[in-house]
Amino acid sequence: MKNNLVIDVPLVNKDEQDKKKFEKINDKIIWKMQLFLQVFSDETRIRILILLDYQEYTVTELCDKLSLTKSAVSHQLKLLRSARIVKVRKVGKNSFYSLSDEHVAKILETTIEHVKEE
C-alpha cells in the first residue's frame, strides 16, 4: 500500500444510504479489491469458476472436465480459496469445492453478460 489516501467519491443523484456506502474508500480497501479482482485474471481460474457456478466438484472431477493435472487444479483452487472466492466442504476423504457465496456468482455472471454485449 502506498499511503493512507482516502477517496471522497462524489455521487450525484444517489440517496444518502448509497452515498455512505461509497463515501470513503481507503487504500486498504483498494488493495483488497485489487487482490480480489486479480484472481479473476487467469483463464484456468475462470474456467474453474464457471464450472463451480453450476455445481460443486471435487478436484478429480475438475481435472477431468478441464483436462488438467491434479497439481494444476489444486494450485488454482488454493489461490481461489485464499481469496475467499471458493469454499470447500469435506465429506469423509472427499473435498467438494463451490463458489463461496452469491456475490462471487453475481460478479462472474455480470462479467459474462458484459463481455457478450456488442
Secondary structure, 3 states (H helix, E strand, C coil): CCCCCEEECCCCCCCHHHHHHHCEEEHHHHHHHHHHHHHHHCHHHHHHHHHHHHCCECHHHHHHHHCCCHHHHHHHHHHHHHCCCEEEEEECCEEEEEECCHHHHHHHHHHHHHHHCC
